[in-house]
Amino acid sequence: MPTSDIELEPRRVDTFVVLDLDRTLLHSDNLIAVLCKELHNHGVSLEEIEEVSAYIFTQIGTSFSGTGYITEKYGEEMLNAVMADAMAKAEAGELEEILLYPGTRELLDQLDEIGTPFGVLTFGEQRNQQFKIDLLRAILKRPAERLPATVTSEPSKSHWMHDSWEQDDGLFMIPADFTHSQAVTAEHLVTLDDKLVNLYSYDENVRGILIANQENAAQGVPIAKIVEALRAGITIKELSEHFDPTREN
């Protein structure tokens, strides 16, 4: 029987890492600038692009869909064109410095190296978020099986994880359709997210690290600092015990 036809037993691990997308791995604000630049290449005036950009940036931090707004204003064909242009540049290696925070590539490589499974969980409109996932995969040259990702319509990620993954025995069963290979049974979940609300959980086995990639942030740590700690031999679980601002450590 071919290996692909054999249902593998879940892989048992101590920790599974849940990664946020927007402003954690992907510089989504810069993505808006990239898409607006492509609008100019399709005949939209610079003056109008400035107005569009200004409006979109007033929505930063909300669940506002930039791609949805472009569709509403210019139509589906224009959106498809600018998305295709951005994807081509991502595949050509032109967008990494613009769209990836320092340490994004290294974080995923380090988690692979130490054998800690992970997946991206992002909230928002399906097409908008799937485009960003595909863009991130193209920049990193990671196919779906090496960068599993799921879009959720549930605004509370911790609740989504509990409802979807928690078993009666208190362990978490992460299905193969999220890991893209083999189901994982984890004792602990660690979430990396730039929104504090996504770190709250009533379960001591669900921890979080608040990510703050911007300079001079009052709370949180940048992705690059997480990478440094992992390289120094500190586990992601240990980091969450120190850097989860929702818990008394």
PyMOL commands that set and color helices and strands:
alter all, ss='L'
color gray80, all
select helices_A, chain A and resi 3-5+28-41+46-57+66-74+76-91+96-99+104-114+126-140+144-146+157-165+176-179+196-199+223-231+236-243
alter helices_A, ss='H'
color red, helices_A
select strands_A, chain A and resi 11-19+118-123+149-152+172-174+184-193+206-210
alter strands_A, ss='S'
color yellow, strands_A
deselect
rebuild
show_as cartoon
